[in-house]
Amino acid sequence: MTLAPDITDLLARARSDLRMGVPIVLGGVHGLLVLAVESLGAERLADVIALGTEADLVLTGRRAATLKARAYDGDVARVALPKDATLRWVQAVADPADDLSHPMKGPLVTRREGDPTLHRLAVTLAKSARLLPAVIVAPLTDVRAFAADHALTLIDPVAAAPRLGASVVFDSVVSARVPLRAAQNARLHVFRPEDGSEEHYAIEIGRPDRAKPVLARLHSACFTGDLLGSLKCDCGPQLNGALAAMGASGEGVLLYLNQEGRGIGLANKMRAYALQDQGFDTVEANHRLGFEDDERDFRIGAELLRKLGFGAVRLMTNNPAKITMMEKHGITVAERVPLKVGENPHNSGYLATKARKSGHLL
């Protein structure tokens, strides 16, 4: 029978648990108890410490570099959790909000012995749940019994690892005509991923010939720019400019991808904005939070274009990385169409940083 959840279902359940502050368990026989720092409560932290095992606070290498802590494992750092650790201390180490006012967090002792594979997987799960990339872990010797005793989601790391790095499979849910100000001959397509993550959308203008390169844009969702008219970015003007260009030409396709804040989620984007108010640029802010410059998965765009029947595009972008990723994943970019709109005194520094550090052609 197929009634029981498979590994994809269990990973979706694990993300939800972590967001609610519920621990999960990773492992086969031996493994780890995992709690997301962002949703951690004082009682559960005390419970972890009471286990009496060598618990760790696991951070990304980016966050460890900010804290001047040694990341012996490269992309992650296993910080030994002090027996007297408080929730406030754990959150201060993981969240850079108060780094400038309270810079001394240590001394931080990081581990170098042992296999960090499960620790790395735990951080990846927190990231995929759009949480701060920081987790508390404690070693377990009988993961199945512990998970059963506490009614916790148990994840088999051997089955989970390839799924977390794999391309997502999408189902086409529905499409319908939606007249727009920019183009009355528009249709909205809704795509739902099979892994339980966010839906993505395609706005098709006219009836583009699938045998020719279509005027296309991959637009990452921006609640503040697209809906609120924020002046801190150029996203809203880019969205409206792309739709206007497609409407004027009579055809095109805009993919609206729910990858807010370059893939880190709205809450983390607001954390990055708060760090920018402290004087850090957009890339520095992401790094201090523990993220890479850009956490988006451009494979999603390539997959949705293929589902719509397109194999070649005239891509509206200022970002060469999008062109590289489209080509890498089987979509021919016949032409780059610049989209330079929306600069103002509030975002000029942001755009300059994108050009200087991320290679945007501005």
C-alpha positions as CSV (number, residue, x, y, z in Angstrom):
1,M,0.0,0.0,0.0
2,T,1.0,3.6,-0.6
3,L,-0.8,5.2,2.4
4,A,2.3,5.8,4.4
5,P,4.3,9.0,3.8
6,D,7.4,8.7,1.6
7,I,10.7,10.6,2.1
8,T,9.3,13.6,0.2
9,D,6.3,13.7,2.5
10,L,8.4,13.3,5.6
11,L,10.7,16.1,4.6
12,A,7.8,18.5,4.1
13,R,6.5,17.4,7.6
14,A,10.0,18.0,9.0
15,R,10.1,21.5,7.6
16,S,6.8,22.3,9.2
17,D,7.9,20.8,12.5
18,L,11.0,22.9,12.6
19,R,9.1,26.1,11.8
20,M,6.7,25.4,14.7
21,G,9.6,24.7,17.1
22,V,9.1,20.9,17.2
23,P,12.3,18.8,17.1
24,I,13.0,16.3,14.4
25,V,15.3,13.2,14.4
26,L,17.9,12.5,11.7
27,G,19.5,9.1,11.5
28,G,19.4,5.3,10.9
29,V,20.5,3.7,14.1
30,H,22.6,6.5,15.6
31,G,21.7,10.1,14.7
32,L,20.8,13.5,15.9
33,L,18.0,15.3,17.6
34,V,17.5,18.6,15.7
35,L,15.9,21.9,16.7
36,A,15.8,25.1,14.7
37,V,17.3,28.0,16.7
38,E,14.8,30.5,15.3
39,S,11.8,28.6,16.7
40,L,13.5,27.3,19.8
41,G,11.9,27.8,23.2
42,A,13.6,27.9,26.6
43,E,12.0,24.7,27.8
44,R,13.1,22.6,24.9
45,L,16.6,24.0,25.1
46,A,16.7,22.9,28.8
47,D,15.5,19.5,27.7
48,V,18.3,19.1,25.2
49,I,20.9,20.1,27.8
50,A,19.3,17.7,30.3
51,L,20.0,14.8,27.9
52,G,23.6,15.1,29.1
53,T,25.1,14.5,25.7
54,E,27.6,16.8,23.8
55,A,25.1,19.0,22.1
56,D,26.2,21.5,19.4
57,L,25.0,24.8,18.0
58,V,25.5,24.3,14.2
59,L,26.1,27.4,12.1
60,T,27.0,27.9,8.5
61,G,30.6,28.8,7.5
62,R,29.4,32.3,6.6
63,R,28.0,33.0,10.0
64,A,31.1,31.4,11.7
65,A,33.3,33.7,9.8
66,T,31.4,36.7,11.1
67,L,31.9,35.4,14.6
68,K,35.6,34.6,14.1
69,A,34.8,31.0,14.9
70,R,36.7,28.2,13.2
71,A,34.6,26.3,10.7
72,Y,36.7,23.1,10.5
73,D,34.1,21.5,8.3
74,G,34.1,24.4,5.8
75,D,30.5,25.2,5.1
76,V,29.3,24.4,8.6
77,A,30.7,25.0,12.1
78,R,29.8,22.8,15.1
79,V,30.0,25.0,18.1
80,A,30.0,23.1,21.4
81,L,26.9,24.1,23.4
82,P,27.8,25.2,26.9
83,K,26.0,23.4,29.7
84,D,24.8,26.7,31.0
85,A,23.7,28.1,27.6
86,T,20.6,30.3,27.7
87,L,18.1,30.8,25.0
88,R,19.2,34.5,24.7
89,W,22.9,33.4,24.2
90,V,21.9,30.8,21.5
91,Q,19.8,33.3,19.6
92,A,22.5,36.0,19.9
93,V,25.1,33.6,18.3
94,A,22.8,32.6,15.5
95,D,21.1,36.0,14.8
96,P,23.4,39.0,13.9
97,A,20.8,41.6,14.9
98,D,22.8,42.7,17.9
99,D,26.3,41.9,16.6
100,L,27.4,45.6,16.7
101,S,26.0,46.4,20.1
102,H,27.1,43.1,21.7
103,P,30.0,41.8,19.6
104,M,31.5,39.4,22.2
105,K,29.7,36.0,22.0
106,G,32.6,33.7,22.9
107,P,34.8,32.1,23.4
108,L,33.3,29.7,20.9
109,V,34.7,26.2,20.9
110,T,34.2,24.4,17.6
111,R,34.6,20.7,17.0
112,R,36.9,19.2,14.4
113,E,36.6,15.5,15.0
114,G,33.7,13.3,13.8
115,D,31.5,13.3,10.7
116,P,29.6,16.5,10.1
117,T,27.3,15.0,7.4
118,L,24.1,15.0,9.6
119,H,24.9,18.4,10.9
120,R,25.2,19.7,7.4
121,L,21.9,18.1,6.5
122,A,20.2,19.6,9.5
123,V,21.3,23.1,8.5
124,T,20.1,22.5,4.9
125,L,16.7,21.5,6.3
126,A,16.5,24.7,8.3
127,K,17.3,26.7,5.2
128,S,14.7,25.0,3.2
129,A,12.1,25.9,5.8
130,R,13.1,29.6,5.3
131,L,14.5,29.8,8.8
132,L,17.8,31.1,10.1
133,P,20.4,28.6,9.1
134,A,21.2,27.6,12.6
135,V,20.2,24.5,14.6
136,I,20.8,22.8,17.9
137,V,21.7,19.2,17.7
138,A,22.2,16.4,20.2
139,P,23.6,12.9,19.5
140,L,21.2,9.9,19.9
141,T,22.2,6.3,20.1
142,D,18.7,4.8,19.2
143,V,17.0,7.2,16.9
144,R,13.9,5.0,16.2
145,A,13.1,4.5,19.8
146,F,13.7,8.1,20.7
147,A,11.5,9.3,17.8
148,A,8.8,6.9,18.7
149,D,8.8,7.7,22.4
150,H,8.5,11.5,21.7
151,A,6.3,11.2,18.6
152,L,8.9,13.0,16.5
153,T,9.4,13.0,12.7
154,L,12.2,10.6,11.8
155,I,14.2,11.3,8.6
156,D,16.5,8.8,7.0
157,P,19.5,10.8,5.9
158,V,20.5,8.4,3.2
159,A,17.1,8.8,1.5
160,A,16.8,12.5,2.3
161,A,20.2,13.9,1.1
162,P,19.6,13.3,-2.7
163,R,16.1,14.7,-2.4
164,L,17.2,17.9,-0.8
165,G,19.6,18.6,-3.7
166,A,17.4,17.3,-6.5
167,S,15.3,19.3,-9.0
168,V,11.7,19.7,-7.9
169,V,9.0,18.0,-9.9
170,F,6.0,20.3,-10.7
171,D,2.4,19.6,-11.4
172,S,0.4,21.9,-13.7
173,V,-2.6,22.8,-11.6
174,V,-4.7,25.2,-13.6
175,S,-4.5,28.0,-16.1
176,A,-7.1,30.7,-16.8
177,R,-7.4,34.0,-18.7
178,V,-6.6,37.1,-16.5
179,P,-6.7,40.4,-18.4
180,L,-4.0,42.7,-17.1
181,R,-3.4,46.4,-17.4
182,A,-0.3,45.7,-19.4
183,A,-1.9,43.0,-21.6
184,Q,-5.5,42.0,-21.8
185,N,-4.6,38.8,-23.6
186,A,-2.9,37.2,-20.6
187,R,-3.2,33.8,-19.0
188,L,-2.0,32.7,-15.5
189,H,-0.6,29.2,-15.1
190,V,-0.2,27.8,-11.6
191,F,2.4,25.1,-10.9
192,R,2.5,23.2,-7.6
193,P,5.7,21.3,-6.5
194,E,5.4,17.8,-5.3
195,D,7.6,18.4,-2.3
196,G,5.1,20.6,-0.6
197,S,7.0,23.9,-1.0
198,E,5.8,27.1,-2.5
199,E,3.7,27.3,-5.7
200,H,5.1,29.2,-8.7
201,Y,3.3,31.0,-11.5
202,A,3.7,31.8,-15.2
203,I,2.0,34.8,-16.8
204,E,1.7,34.1,-20.6
205,I,1.0,37.0,-22.8
206,G,-0.6,36.2,-26.2
207,R,0.1,32.9,-27.8
208,P,3.9,32.7,-28.3
209,D,5.3,30.4,-31.0
210,R,6.9,27.5,-29.1
211,A,9.3,27.0,-32.0
212,K,10.9,30.5,-31.6
213,P,12.8,32.1,-28.7
214,V,10.1,33.8,-26.5
215,L,10.5,37.1,-24.7
216,A,10.8,35.9,-21.1
217,R,11.6,37.0,-17.6
218,L,12.3,35.0,-14.4
219,H,11.0,37.3,-11.7
220,S,11.6,36.4,-8.0
221,A,8.7,37.3,-5.8
222,C,9.3,40.6,-3.8
223,F,6.4,41.4,-1.4
224,T,7.9,44.8,-0.5
225,G,8.7,45.9,-4.0
226,D,6.0,44.2,-6.1
227,L,3.1,44.9,-3.7
228,L,4.1,47.7,-1.4
229,G,6.1,49.8,-3.9
230,S,9.3,49.7,-1.8
231,L,12.1,52.0,-3.0
232,K,14.8,49.8,-1.5
233,C,15.0,47.6,-4.6
234,D,14.1,47.8,-8.3
235,C,11.8,44.7,-8.3
236,G,8.5,46.4,-8.7
237,P,9.6,48.5,-11.7
238,Q,11.2,45.4,-13.2
239,L,8.0,43.4,-12.9
240,N,5.8,46.1,-14.4
241,G,8.4,47.0,-17.0
242,A,8.7,43.4,-18.2
243,L,4.9,43.0,-18.4
244,A,4.6,46.3,-20.3
245,A,7.3,45.2,-22.8
246,M,5.5,41.9,-23.4
247,G,2.2,43.6,-23.7
248,A,3.7,46.0,-26.3
249,S,5.2,43.2,-28.3
250,G,2.0,41.1,-28.1
251,E,3.6,38.1,-26.5
252,G,5.9,36.8,-23.8
253,V,6.1,34.8,-20.6
254,L,6.9,36.0,-17.1
255,L,7.7,33.4,-14.5
256,Y,6.8,34.6,-11.0
257,L,8.9,32.5,-8.7
258,N,8.2,32.4,-5.0
259,Q,11.9,32.8,-4.0
260,E,11.6,35.9,-1.8
261,G,14.8,37.7,-0.8
262,R,17.0,35.8,-3.2
263,G,15.7,32.5,-1.8
264,I,15.9,33.2,2.0
265,G,12.3,34.2,2.6
266,L,10.6,37.4,3.7
267,A,11.5,37.2,7.4
268,N,15.2,36.7,6.6
269,K,15.1,39.5,4.0
270,M,13.8,41.8,6.7
271,R,16.7,40.7,8.9
272,A,19.0,41.6,6.0
273,Y,17.3,45.0,5.7
274,A,17.8,45.7,9.4
275,L,21.5,44.9,8.9
276,Q,21.7,47.2,6.0
277,D,20.3,50.0,8.3
278,Q,23.4,49.3,10.4
279,G,25.7,50.0,7.5
280,F,26.2,46.6,5.8
281,D,25.6,46.1,2.1
282,T,23.2,43.5,0.8
283,V,25.8,40.8,0.3
284,E,27.5,41.5,3.7
285,A,24.0,41.3,5.3
286,N,23.3,37.9,3.8
287,H,26.7,36.5,4.9
288,R,26.2,37.7,8.4
289,L,22.9,35.9,8.6
290,G,24.7,32.8,7.4
291,F,23.4,32.7,3.8
292,E,25.2,32.8,0.5
293,D,24.9,35.8,-1.8
294,D,22.1,34.2,-3.7
295,E,20.1,31.1,-2.5
296,R,17.7,30.9,-5.4
297,D,17.2,27.8,-7.5
298,F,17.1,28.8,-11.1
299,R,16.5,25.3,-12.2
300,I,12.8,26.0,-11.3
301,G,12.6,28.5,-14.1
302,A,14.1,26.1,-16.6
303,E,11.7,23.4,-15.6
304,L,8.6,25.6,-15.8
305,L,9.7,26.9,-19.3
306,R,9.9,23.3,-20.5
307,K,6.5,22.5,-19.0
308,L,5.1,25.4,-21.0
309,G,6.7,24.1,-24.2
310,F,9.6,26.6,-24.5
311,G,13.2,25.6,-25.3
312,A,14.6,29.0,-26.1
313,V,14.2,32.5,-24.7
314,R,15.1,36.1,-25.2
315,L,15.7,36.7,-21.5
316,M,15.0,40.0,-19.9
317,T,17.6,40.2,-17.2
318,N,20.6,42.2,-16.0
319,N,22.0,39.1,-14.2
320,P,24.5,36.9,-16.2
321,A,24.0,34.1,-13.6
322,K,20.5,33.6,-14.9
323,I,21.7,33.2,-18.4
324,T,24.4,30.7,-17.3
325,M,21.8,28.7,-15.3
326,M,19.3,28.6,-18.1
327,E,21.9,27.4,-20.6
328,K,23.2,24.8,-18.0
329,H,19.7,23.4,-17.6
330,G,18.8,23.1,-21.2
331,I,17.1,26.4,-22.1
332,T,18.8,28.3,-25.0
333,V,19.2,32.0,-24.3
334,A,19.1,33.5,-27.8
335,E,19.4,37.1,-26.6
336,R,19.8,39.0,-23.3
337,V,17.3,41.9,-23.2
338,P,18.4,44.5,-20.6
339,L,15.8,45.7,-18.0
340,K,17.3,48.8,-16.4
341,V,14.5,50.5,-14.6
342,G,13.6,51.7,-11.1
343,E,16.8,53.3,-9.8
344,N,16.2,56.0,-7.2
345,P,18.2,57.6,-4.3
346,H,17.0,54.8,-1.9
347,N,18.4,51.9,-3.9
348,S,21.3,53.3,-5.8
349,G,23.8,51.8,-3.3
350,Y,22.0,48.4,-3.5
351,L,22.2,48.4,-7.3
352,A,25.8,49.4,-7.2
353,T,26.6,46.5,-4.8
354,K,24.7,44.1,-7.2
355,A,26.9,45.3,-10.0
356,R,30.2,45.3,-8.1
357,K,29.8,42.0,-6.1
358,S,27.2,40.0,-8.0
359,G,28.2,40.9,-11.6
360,H,24.8,42.5,-12.6
361,L,25.1,44.4,-15.9
362,L,23.8,47.8,-14.7
